[in-house]
Amino acid sequence: MDGSPLLAAESVEKVYRTGAGEVLALRGVDLHVDEGELVAVMGPSGSGKTTLLNCMSGLDDIDGGSVCLDGRNVHEMSDADRTRDRAQSMGFIFQAFNLIPVFSAAENVELPLLLAGTGAAEARTRANETLERVGLGHRTGHRPPELSGGEQQRVTIARALAGRPRLVWADEPTGALDTESAGQVMDLLRELNEDGLTMIVVTHDPDIGASARRLVRMVDGQITSDVTVDRVPD
């Protein structure tokens, strides 16, 4: 690293156009994230949290400003290059697990690797190793309906990690879980961050916000506060 941030967003704007008019979903957002950070993004419904994730990861286009990941302008890439870069550099964890129910845990984790061109043997090895890393080494052959909600979310985390990303985006990763499972998943995310993984977590969960070292708050498409707190390790 040369001291520049891993993610640098400058004056990002996003407009949604409907028959009723225009909605300015992001209003000149600036956000810099250094490698190794765990950033929680919080705010009320409609504040722009998920739009922020979609625009800064390149899932959605932007209407103004710029987003650079590791020095590369995400929105100046072709669609094909952006998709390839996202597959190589980023991982995604969603509230809806988005697992294929007829596939085993290992098959769900290895599928994105195969689509990205990883050989079958290497994809299976990495899938099994990553599932072991998230505590599911004994459940690799189980299908999603045979797993608890917390276990399914661990499969989605393993799927996000298997591509060895620089940055992981998590959109309400505990939103569909009970309190105990949510706590276990958040403990896992913190552990992965302590191992050096950079994460941006969009959440309504105050426990996640309280546990993150950096908390960004959004209202009406703008960042209203960005606070870093020194925490004593548990």
N, C-alpha and C positions, 0 to 999 in steps of 0.2 A: 504493500500500500504506500502511496505517495503523500498521504495526509488528506486527500480529497475524499468526500463522502462516498459511500457505496451507492446511495440513492440521493439524487439531487433534483427536486422539483421546484420550479420557479414560476410564479404567477400563473398557475394552472387554472384554466376556466373550462367549465363544461355546461353546455346549454342543451336542455331537452325541449324539442319542439313538438307540440301537439296541436290538434285542431283548435284548442282553446287559447293558444298563444305559446309563449316561451317561458321556460322555468330555468333560472340560472342556478344550477345545482352545485357548482364549485365557483367561488368568487375570488380569484387571484390567490390561490393557495401556494404557500412556500413550505417545503418540508425537506430537511436534510437528515439522512440516517447514516450513521457510521457503521462499519462492519462490526458485528458482535453485539449490537444493541438489541434489546427487547422493548418495543414501543407499543403501548396500548393506546388505541384511538377510541374515545368515548364521546357520546352525545345522544340527544333525544332522537327518536324516529324521525326520519326526514332531514336530518342534519347534514347528510352528505357522506357519511362514513363509508358505506359500501361503494358509492360512486368514486370516492377517493381511491379505494383499493382497485377498482376496475380500471380507472384511468391511469393510475401510476404503474400498474402492472402491464398495461398495454392491452388488456382485454377490451377496453372501450377507447375510441378516439377522443381527443380533446379539442376544444375550440379556441384555445389560447394558451400561451406559455410553453414550457418545455419540461420533459422528464428524462433524466439521464441515469442509466444504471451502469455503474463501473465505467463511466466516461462515454457511454454510447447513448445517443439520443433515441429513445424508444420509438417515438412517433415519427421519426424521419426514416425508419426502416420500411422496406416493403412488407406486405402482409406475410409473405412466406418467411422472410428473415426474422420478423417479429415473433412469429409462431415458433420458429426454430430456437431463437434466443430465449424465449420464455421457457421452452422445454428444457434447455440446457442450464439456465441460470436461476429459475424460480420453482418453488413448490407451492401448492395451494391446498388449504384445508377449509372445508365448508361446513356450515351447520347441517345441511342435508348431506349425508355421507356420500351419495352418488356412487355407491358400489354396485357392481353387476351381481344380482342375487344368485345366478347359476354358476358363478365362478368361485373358486376357493379364495381364501385370503391371499395366498401366494400368487394366484393368477390375477387377482385384482391389482396387486402391487406391481407385478411384472408387465402388465399390459402397456402402460405408457412407455416403459423402456423399450419394448418390442417395436412400438409405433415410432419411436425415435431412432430406431436402427440398431439397438443393442442386440447382440447375438442371443439365441435362446438360452444357452447354457449360462452365460454371464448374467442374463436377466433373472433367471431362476435363483442363481447364487446370491445376487444382490437382494432379491425379494426376501429370501429366507433369512439372510443376515440382518436386514432392516427390521423384519418382523421380530426377530430375536431381540434386537435393540430396544423395541418398544414393549417388550414383555409378552409377546405372542408367539414365541418359538414353538410352543406346544399346540398352537391352533392354526398352523399354516394350511392344513387341509380342510378346515371348516369353512362352510359357506356363510355369507352374512346372516341369513335367517337363523343360523345355529349359534350366533354370537350375541352377546349383550350389547346395549347401546354404547357403553364405554369401550367395549372391545372393537366394535365397528369403527368408532372414531379413531382408535389406535391403528386400525388398518389404513384409514385415510391419511393418518400422520406418516405411517410407513411408506405409503404411496408417494407422499410429498417429498420424503427424504431420499427415496431410492435413487433418484436422479442426481443426487449430490449437489443440491442447489446452493447458490450464494445467499439467497434470500427466500424466506417462506412467508407467505401471506395467509392469515387465518381469519376467516369471516365468521364471527359468532361460534367458535369451535366448541363451546360448552352449552350452546343454547338449547340443544335437543336432549340434554342429559340430566339425570337426577343429581342431587347435590353431591353425593359421594363420588359418582363417576366423574362429575365435572371437576372435583378437587383432584382426582387422580390424573385426569388429562392435563390439567394445568400444572401439576407437579412435573409431569413428563415434559411439557413444553419448556418450563423453567430449567429443567435439567439439560435439555438439548441446547438451550441458549447458553448455559454455563459452559458447555463444551465448545462454544464458539459460533453457533448458528445464529444468524441475524433473523429476527422475526418482527413483523408488524401485525398486531392482533386487533381486529375490529371487534368491539364487544359492548354489550349492555351490562355485563357482570361486574359489579363493584369490587368483588374479590380479585378479579384479574387486574383491574385498574390499580387496586391498592398494592398488588404484588409486583407490578412492573416498575422498573427503575425510572422509566420515562413515561409520562402520561400526557397525551395530546387530547384536548377537548375541542369539539366542533359544534357550532350552532349556525344554522342557515347557510351552509356551504362555506363557512369560514372557520379557520382555526382561531379560537379565542384564548387558548392558553397552551403552553408547551413547557412542562415542568420536569426537570430531572432531579431526582432525590437520591442522596447517598443512603444506601441501606446497609445495615450490618448483616452479614451472611447468617443464615439459620444455623 
